Amino acid sequence: MSAMSIEEVLMKYTDNLMAIPGVVGTGQGFFDGESCIKVFVVKMTPELEDKIPEKLEGYPVKIKETGVIRAER
């Protein structure tokens, strides 16, 4: 596992992940009882699966299709 906390890993990589077309957010979550990094995408595509790493600094990365995310007014 990484010497960095998951919060530090998110801070380090969020800008890079958000620069990928189709990515609309990142966050921390759980998968199979362990901490993971979540990457939210408008629509799951093979291209996005290829561009988003399976792990970052030892933490698993899970992709979730959410559609477009808009701020509430």
DOKE-242928 format. One record per residue (C-alpha): residue in one letter; x, y, z. Coordinates in steps of 0.02 Angstrom, whole numbers, plus 50000, padded with zeros to 5 digits. Layout:
AXYZ/...
//
This chain:
M500005000050000/S500535017949972/A501455028350100/M500205042050055/S498435042450123/I497015040250000/E496585058550025/E498355063549974/V498265052249821/L496605060049770/M497345077549787/K498855072449684/Y497895064449539/T496185072849530/D496725086549409/N497485073649291/L495945062449300/M494755077249274/A495735082149118/I495185065949034/P493675069648922/G492135061248995/V492705061449176/V491535071949284/G492175068749460/T493265059149581/G493045053449759/Q493435040749892/G492405025249917/F492445006949964/F492494991349858/D492534973849932/G492814981550104/E494364991550057/S494635009850019/C494645014349835/I494705029349722/K493105032049624/V493125040349454/F491435046249392/V491145046649204/V489715052649093/K489705036248996/M490815020949011/T491805018148853/P493265006648809/E494325022348780/L493995028548956/E494365011449029/D496045012048939/K496455029648999/I495975027649182/P497235017349281/E496705001949379/K497725007849530/L498475024149592/E499865023349720/G499265005849768/Y497425010549790/P496165002149674/V495235013549554/K493415009949514/I492475018549373/K490635023049395/E489505029049254/T488465043549319/G487905053449168/V488125072149167/I488305080149339/R487625097749360/A487705109249510/E486035113149590/R485485131249597/
//
